[in-house]
Amino acid sequence: MNKEVAYPVQQNFDDEIDLRDIFIPLWKAKYRILLFGLICLSLTLVYSLGGVIVEKGDKYASIQVHFNFQGVEGGTFPNGEKFSPQELTSGSVLSEVYRNIDSPSFSYSDLVSAINVTPNFNGADELESLVTGLLSKEKGLTIQEYSDGVSEYTNAIVAQSKKNVILTIDLNLFDGNLKKSSDLLHSIPKIWAAHAIEDRGVLVMFSPTISTLDRRINSGEELLIQVNVLGDTHSLLSESVAGLSGSLDNKSITDPASGLVIADLRYKLDLENKYRISILKELVVKNGIGVKNESWYKGFRDARLGKLERERSSLERMVDVYEQALIEFNQQQYSPSEGSKSQGGSSSGTTVYSPQYGEDVINRLMELGSKMSDPEFRKSLLQEKIDISTKLQSVITEINFYDFKEPAGDVANISVEEISNLIAQSFEELEEIHLALLGIIQVSNLSSLDDRGELFDLVGSVQENVSSNLSQRVMLKAVLAFILGCILGMVVVFGRRVLR
């Protein structure tokens, strides 16, 4: 019987890969692979550029200007004057810039057309897209929260854009000379700041209510005129001191000449009013001491009363309007639906037609009404009413002082000469206070300047750019499209090889 003998079969496996089998076909098909890459590149450029023409403009230099003064976000200078970034290219600024150029080879109109100001700051687009992307990925946000977040960020972007601008110049103006173009860009904000500070006084935070005292206070006029001018001068100086006292920085300022501070001026004015001016008004106005013409005295008092009565009537109407505005504000804030029904279906507020008010008053009320939707505005609205009510009480007090039928007569044992001496002494005191006030105001205005006395900072250095629709983003897309096209070409080459 024959037995089958099993012989082991040896199998040889080759784990090595010959790279020549990969690279040789790719090398032979290199032109087809490049063709695929070029086709994808071309399609991407045509789609991104909107055509086959690459627009390559002129070269230009740019620099970012940052405005660093208080109030720039709201479009105002520290003194309340309106501000716009376009002031950098105003006629007065560019005219001086042109005059400072040595032997310019271009006209003034060429300079104006070559300079451009764009409200923006570097990185605004990237920041906006970044925050919008983060908000869109937050699944816990409601639609309203998302909208509020985007709106708040957009407002912040707009505020930053008011504080930062990009100042550009066409390099062809100087035949491509970047050094001259850079010097000109640096000179524009410097000249603008010099004009704003020196000519327009935009950093003058406070201005004196009175520049020089009226000499009729101490000129031998009728005592009635002297005393009343003295009282009005005291009131104006008190208003100036009160305005300066509103700033904590001003309270520590000392007048270089007299060594007085705001608290000292307020104290001296209070003493002068209590112990001299008020007594003089009582003696001259109510008792008629030193009055030479009775008819003139009566006419003056009647005219004063008439003016005060008109002022009281106007203030009373203003208080009523502010009270009505506060009531309407409360209705809109707490019961918007009921307020809209009570106003005939309109929730925008009550329209008051009041021809008895002046145009300035109407404009102010309209400005206040435009802010009624802001809950934080209630405090300022209430403060406006308090200020007007305080002024109304002062007017009523003045009316009570002048409202009498006949003067009490010369009941006081004091001569006209003594009253004149008291008026002269009071005038000297007010003059000393006025000079100290001017000194404090000057120091306060100087302290509002920054270390360099300018209104701006230059961010970074001058950058050279080329205006073209072939941006870096488009170029990056084109490179990626070319790479993907080549990969697609290699896939096609190996696919055909496998199918064979």
C-alpha positions in Angstrom: 0.0 0.0 0.0 1.4 3.2 -1.1 1.6 6.2 1.4 1.4 9.7 0.2 4.1 11.9 1.6 3.3 15.6 2.1 6.1 17.9 1.4 6.0 21.3 2.9 5.5 24.1 0.3 7.7 27.1 0.7 6.0 30.4 -0.1 8.2 33.5 -0.7 6.6 36.9 0.2 8.3 40.1 -0.8 7.4 42.9 1.6 9.4 45.5 -0.3 7.8 48.2 -2.4 9.6 49.5 -5.4 9.2 53.3 -5.4 10.1 53.3 -9.0 6.7 51.8 -9.8 5.1 54.9 -8.2 7.4 57.7 -9.3 8.1 56.6 -12.9 4.3 56.7 -13.9 4.0 60.1 -12.1 7.1 61.4 -13.9 5.8 60.3 -17.3 2.4 61.9 -16.6 3.9 65.1 -15.1 2.4 67.3 -17.7 -1.1 65.9 -17.3 -0.8 66.4 -13.5 0.4 70.0 -14.0 -2.5 70.5 -16.4 -5.0 69.5 -13.8 -3.4 71.8 -11.3 -3.4 74.7 -13.7 -7.1 74.1 -14.6 -8.1 74.2 -10.9 -5.9 77.3 -10.4 -7.5 79.1 -13.3 -11.1 78.2 -12.3 -10.4 79.5 -8.7 -9.0 82.8 -9.9 -11.8 83.4 -12.3 -14.4 82.7 -9.6 -12.6 84.8 -7.0 -11.7 87.8 -9.2 -15.0 87.8 -11.1 -13.1 87.6 -14.4 -9.8 86.9 -16.0 -8.3 90.4 -15.6 -6.0 91.1 -12.6 -6.4 94.7 -11.6 -3.1 96.0 -10.3 -3.4 99.6 -9.1 -0.9 102.1 -7.9 1.4 101.8 -4.9 0.5 103.7 -1.8 1.8 104.2 1.7 -0.4 104.1 4.8 -0.2 104.7 8.5 -2.8 104.3 11.3 -3.7 107.4 13.4 -5.2 106.9 16.8 -7.0 109.9 18.4 -6.5 109.9 22.1 -8.5 112.8 23.5 -11.6 112.6 25.6 -14.9 112.5 23.8 -13.6 111.2 20.5 -16.0 108.2 20.6 -19.0 110.6 20.6 -17.5 112.8 17.8 -16.6 115.8 20.0 -13.5 117.5 21.3 -13.0 118.0 25.1 -14.5 121.6 24.8 -17.6 120.2 23.2 -16.8 121.2 19.6 -17.7 118.7 16.8 -15.0 116.4 15.6 -14.6 114.4 12.4 -11.6 112.3 11.2 -12.0 114.0 7.8 -10.5 117.2 9.4 -7.1 115.6 8.6 -7.6 116.4 5.0 -9.3 119.8 5.4 -8.2 122.7 3.3 -6.3 124.6 6.0 -4.3 121.5 7.0 -3.3 120.4 3.4 -2.6 124.0 2.4 0.1 124.3 5.1 1.4 120.8 4.3 1.8 121.9 0.7 3.6 125.1 1.7 6.1 123.1 3.7 7.1 121.0 0.8 10.4 122.1 -0.8 10.0 122.7 -4.6 7.0 120.4 -5.1 6.8 118.8 -8.6 3.0 118.5 -8.3 0.1 120.9 -7.8 -2.0 121.4 -4.7 -5.0 119.6 -6.3 -2.7 116.6 -7.0 -1.9 116.5 -3.3 -5.6 116.7 -2.3 -6.5 113.8 -4.6 -3.5 111.7 -3.5 -4.4 111.8 0.3 -7.2 109.7 1.7 -8.6 109.1 5.2 -10.5 105.9 6.0 -12.1 105.4 9.4 -10.9 102.0 10.4 -8.2 100.2 12.4 -6.0 97.3 11.6 -7.5 93.9 12.2 -11.2 95.1 12.4 -12.3 92.5 9.8 -10.5 89.7 11.4 -11.8 90.5 14.8 -15.4 90.8 13.6 -15.3 87.5 11.8 -13.6 85.8 14.8 -16.3 86.9 17.3 -19.1 86.2 14.9 -17.8 82.7 14.5 -17.5 82.1 18.2 -21.0 83.4 18.8 -22.4 81.1 16.0 -20.7 78.0 17.7 -22.3 78.8 21.1 -25.4 76.5 21.1 -26.7 77.8 24.4 -27.5 81.3 23.0 -31.0 82.2 22.0 -31.6 84.2 18.8 -32.1 87.4 20.8 -28.9 86.8 22.8 -27.0 86.1 19.6 -28.4 89.3 18.0 -27.6 91.4 21.1 -24.0 90.0 21.2 -23.4 90.8 17.5 -25.0 94.2 17.9 -22.9 95.0 21.0 -19.7 93.9 19.3 -20.5 95.9 16.1 -21.1 99.0 18.2 -17.7 98.5 19.8 -16.1 98.1 16.3 -17.8 101.4 15.2 -16.6 103.2 18.4 -13.0 102.0 17.7 -13.3 103.1 14.1 -14.0 106.6 15.2 -10.8 106.6 17.3 -8.6 105.1 14.6 -8.2 106.0 10.9 -5.9 104.9 8.1 -4.2 107.8 6.4 -2.9 106.9 2.9 -1.0 108.6 0.2 -0.4 107.6 -3.5 3.3 106.9 -3.9 3.2 108.1 -7.5 3.0 111.7 -6.0 6.7 111.4 -5.1 7.6 109.0 -8.0 7.6 106.1 -5.6 9.8 107.7 -3.0 8.7 106.1 0.3 10.8 108.4 2.5 9.2 111.6 1.3 5.7 110.1 1.4 6.4 108.9 4.9 7.5 112.4 6.0 4.4 113.9 4.5 2.1 111.4 6.2 3.7 112.2 9.6 3.3 115.9 9.1 -0.5 115.9 8.4 -1.7 114.9 11.9 0.9 117.2 13.5 -0.3 120.2 11.6 -4.0 119.3 12.2 -3.3 119.0 16.0 -1.5 122.3 16.1 -4.4 124.1 14.3 -7.0 122.4 16.6 -5.1 123.3 19.9 -3.8 126.7 19.1 -6.4 128.2 16.7 -9.6 126.5 17.9 -8.8 125.8 21.5 -10.3 122.3 21.4 -8.5 121.3 24.7 -9.8 124.3 26.6 -12.0 122.5 29.1 -13.1 125.7 30.9 -13.4 129.3 29.8 -14.0 132.2 32.1 -17.6 133.5 32.4 -16.1 137.0 32.8 -12.9 138.1 31.1 -12.8 141.6 32.7 -15.0 143.1 35.4 -17.4 145.9 34.6 -15.9 149.1 35.9 -19.4 150.6 36.4 -19.3 148.9 39.7 -16.8 151.4 41.0 -17.3 154.4 38.6 -19.5 156.9 40.5 -22.7 155.8 38.8 -26.0 155.7 40.5 -25.7 153.5 43.7 -28.6 151.4 42.4 -26.7 150.5 39.3 -23.5 149.8 41.1 -25.1 147.5 43.6 -27.0 145.5 41.0 -24.0 145.2 38.8 -22.1 144.0 41.8 -24.7 141.4 42.6 -24.8 140.1 39.0 -21.0 139.9 38.9 -21.0 137.9 42.1 -23.6 135.5 40.6 -21.5 134.9 37.4 -18.3 134.3 39.4 -20.2 131.8 41.6 -21.4 129.9 38.5 -17.8 129.7 37.2 -16.5 128.4 40.6 -19.3 125.9 40.8 -18.5 124.6 37.3 -14.8 124.1 38.1 -15.7 122.4 41.4 -17.5 119.6 39.4 -14.1 118.1 38.5 -12.0 116.4 41.2 -8.8 117.4 39.4 -9.7 121.1 39.6 -10.2 121.0 43.3 -6.5 120.5 44.0 -5.3 123.2 41.5 -3.7 126.3 43.1 -3.6 129.7 41.5 0.1 130.4 41.0 -0.2 134.1 41.9 -2.4 134.1 45.0 -2.1 130.5 46.2 -5.9 130.1 46.4 -7.7 127.0 45.5 -11.4 126.5 44.4 -12.5 125.9 48.0 -11.0 129.3 49.0 -12.8 131.1 46.2 -16.1 129.5 47.1 -15.6 130.5 50.7 -14.7 134.1 49.9 -17.7 134.5 47.5 -20.0 133.2 50.2 -18.7 135.6 52.8 -18.8 138.5 50.4 -22.5 137.8 49.5 -23.6 137.4 53.1 -21.9 140.2 54.8 -21.5 142.9 52.2 -23.5 142.5 48.9 -26.7 141.4 50.5 -26.6 144.3 53.0 -25.8 146.8 50.2 -28.8 145.6 48.1 -31.0 145.8 51.2 -29.9 149.4 51.9 -30.0 150.7 48.3 -32.8 148.8 46.7 -35.3 148.4 49.6 -34.5 151.5 51.6 -33.7 153.8 48.6 -30.5 155.2 50.1 -28.6 157.3 47.6 -31.5 157.4 45.1 -31.5 160.7 43.2 -34.4 160.2 40.8 -37.5 158.6 42.2 -39.1 158.0 38.7 -35.9 156.3 37.5 -35.8 154.2 40.7 -39.4 153.0 40.2 -38.9 152.3 36.5 -35.8 150.2 37.3 -37.6 148.2 39.9 -40.6 147.6 37.6 -38.4 146.5 34.7 -36.5 144.1 37.0 -39.7 142.6 38.3 -41.1 142.2 34.8 -38.0 140.4 33.6 -38.1 138.1 36.6 -41.8 137.3 36.2 -41.2 136.3 32.6 -38.3 134.1 33.6 -40.4 132.5 36.3 -43.2 131.8 33.9 -40.8 130.1 31.4 -39.2 128.0 34.1 -42.5 126.9 35.5 -43.6 125.7 32.0 -40.2 123.9 31.6 -40.7 122.1 35.0 -44.2 121.0 33.8 -42.7 119.6 30.6 -40.0 117.7 32.4 -42.5 116.3 34.8 -44.7 115.2 31.8 -41.6 113.6 30.2 -40.8 111.7 33.4 -44.3 110.4 33.6 -44.2 109.3 29.9 -40.8 107.6 30.6 -42.3 105.6 33.4 -45.2 104.5 31.3 -42.9 103.4 28.5 -40.6 101.6 30.9 -43.0 99.7 33.1 -46.3 99.6 31.1 -45.5 99.9 27.4 -48.7 98.2 26.2 -50.9 100.4 28.4 -49.0 103.5 27.4 -49.5 102.8 23.7 -53.2 102.4 24.2 -53.6 105.6 26.2 -51.7 107.4 23.5 -54.0 106.2 20.6 -51.9 103.2 19.6 -48.6 105.0 19.5 -45.8 104.0 21.8 -43.3 106.5 20.6 -44.2 109.1 23.2 -46.5 112.2 23.5 -46.2 114.9 21.0 -46.5 118.3 22.6 -47.2 121.3 20.4 -46.1 124.3 22.4 -45.6 127.5 20.4 -44.9 129.5 23.5 -41.5 127.8 23.8 -38.5 129.1 21.9 -36.8 127.1 19.2 -33.8 126.2 21.4 -36.2 124.8 24.1 -38.1 122.7 21.5 -34.8 121.4 20.0 -33.6 120.5 23.5 -36.9 118.7 24.3 -36.7 116.7 21.0 -33.1 115.7 21.9 -34.3 114.5 25.3 -37.2 112.6 23.7 -34.9 110.8 21.4 -33.2 109.2 24.4 -36.3 108.1 26.2 -35.8 104.5 25.2 -32.6 104.4 27.3 -33.5 103.4 30.9 -30.2 104.9 32.2 -31.4 108.3 30.9 -33.9 108.7 33.7 -31.3 109.9 36.1 -30.1 112.7 33.9 -33.6 113.7 33.0 -34.5 113.9 36.7 -31.3 116.0 37.3 -32.4 118.4 34.6 -35.7 118.9 36.3 -33.9 119.5 39.7 -31.6 122.1 38.2 -34.5 124.0 36.6 -36.5 123.8 39.8 -33.5 125.2 41.7 -33.2 128.1 39.3 -36.9 128.7 39.6 -36.6 129.0 43.4 -33.8 131.5 43.0 -36.0 133.6 40.6 -38.9 133.5 43.0 -36.6 134.7 45.8 -35.5 137.6 43.7 -39.1 138.5 42.9 -40.0 138.6 46.6 -37.0 140.9 47.1 -38.0 143.5 44.5 -41.8 143.2 45.1 -42.7 146.0 47.4 -44.8 149.1 46.9 -42.7 151.9 48.4 -39.1 152.1 49.7 -38.7 152.0 53.4 -36.9 155.3 53.4 -33.5 156.3 54.9 -34.0 154.4 58.1 -30.4 153.4 58.4 -27.9 155.7 60.0 -25.4 155.4 57.1 -24.3 157.9 54.5 -23.9 157.6 50.8 -20.2 158.0 51.1 -20.0 155.0 53.4 -22.0 152.9 51.0 -19.7 153.9 48.1 -16.7 152.8 50.2 -18.4 149.5 50.9 -19.1 149.0 47.1 -15.4 149.8 46.3 -14.2 147.3 48.9 -16.5 144.6 47.6 -15.3 145.4 44.0 -11.7 144.9 45.1 -12.6 141.6 46.7 -14.4 140.3 43.6 -11.5 141.5 41.4 -9.1 139.4 43.5 -11.3 136.4 43.3 -11.7 136.9 39.5 -7.9 137.0 39.0 -7.4 133.8 41.1 -10.2 132.1 39.1 -8.5 133.0 35.8 -5.2 131.5 37.1 -6.9 128.3 38.1 -8.7 128.0 34.8 -5.4 128.5 32.9 -3.7 125.7 34.9 -6.7 123.4 34.5 -6.7 123.9 30.7 -3.0 123.2 30.5 -3.3 120.0 32.5 -5.9 118.7 30.0 -3.0 118.3 27.5 -1.2 115.0 27.4 2.5 114.7 27.8 3.3 115.7 24.2 0.5 118.2 23.9 -1.1 116.4 21.0 -4.4 114.9 20.1 -3.2 111.7 18.5 -0.8 108.8 18.4 0.7 107.1 15.4 0.4 103.3 15.5 3.2 101.5 13.9 5.2 102.7 11.0 4.4 103.6 7.4 3.5 100.6 5.3 3.9 100.3 1.6 1.0 98.6 -0.2 -0.2 97.8 -3.7 -3.9 98.2 -4.6 -4.9 95.0 -6.5 -7.9 92.6 -6.6 -5.3 89.8 -6.3 -5.3 89.9 -2.5 -3.3 87.5 -0.2 -6.5 85.6 0.5 -7.1 85.0 -3.2 -3.5 84.0 -3.7 -3.7 81.5 -0.9 -6.9 80.0 -2.4 -5.1 79.8 -5.8 -2.1 77.9 -4.2 -4.4 75.5 -2.5 -6.4 75.0 -5.7 -3.2 74.2 -7.7 -2.1 71.6 -5.0 -5.6 70.0 -5.0 -5.6 70.0 -8.8 -2.2 68.2 -8.9 -3.4 65.6 -6.4 -6.5 65.1 -8.5 -4.2 64.6 -11.5 -2.2 61.9 -9.7 -5.4 60.1 -8.7 -6.5 60.1 -12.3 -3.1 58.7 -13.4 -3.1 55.8 -10.9 -6.8 55.2 -11.6 -6.1 54.7 -15.3 -3.2 52.4 -14.4 -5.4 50.2 -12.2 -8.1 50.0 -14.8 -5.7 48.7 -17.3 
